Amino acid sequence: MRWALLQFLKRASRFGLPETSWRSKCPYQLPPPLVLADGLKEAEWGGEERKKYVRERLRRKRLGSNVNPLIPIVVPNLLLLSLLFWDPIPFDHT
């Protein structure tokens, strides 16, 4: 019982988050994570590394997709509109 209480208090103090997360595996995160994951060393930003990092970030494709913005709006609305004309679950009292 005591062990279970200690485990609960340990997790509750971290709000249920693990001791290290994917964020702690990013040594170049700003501000740096409070606890680095095991096996990682402190980030070393030199002038050349910083320039290289910025160039890579600028070359990187934007996060997102090339989907027409009308599609996510029109398709669900058409599906709902089709329910007005077509009854998928017929309700018969016979």
C-alpha positions, -999 to +999 in steps of 0.1 A: +000+000+000+028+024+008+046+016-025+014+024-044+010+057-025+046+067-033+041+058-070+010+079-071+026+109-054+056+106-078+034+107-109+011+133-094+040+157-089+049+154-126+012+157-136+013+121-150+040+129-175+070+106-179+104+116-165+117+122-200+096+129-231+103+134-268+109+171-260+138+161-237+154+143-266+158+176-285+190+191-271+187+223-293+152+231-280+149+267-268+145+270-239+164+238-231+144+210-214+147+207-177+157+171-179+177+157-209+170+121-219+196+096-210+225+094-235+222+130-247+248+157-241+243+194-237+237+213-269+267+231-283+258+261-305+287+274-325+284+301-352+287+276-380+262+251-365+237+279-360+240+290-397+237+254-409+206+248-387+189+280-399+196+271-436+181+236-430+150+251-414+145+276-442+148+248-468+123+226-450+089+222-465+060+239-447+041+216-423+008+209-439-007+195-470-017+208-504-054+200-500-080+225-513-095+241-482-130+236-496-127+198-495-128+194-457-158+217-455-178+205-485-174+167-481-189+164-446-216+189-455-226+168-485-227+137-464-250+153-439-271+167-468-274+132-482-291+121-450-319+144-457-327+127-490-317+091-481-327+073-450-300+048-442-320+032-413-356+028-424-380+031-394-410+008-401-436-002-375-447-033-394 
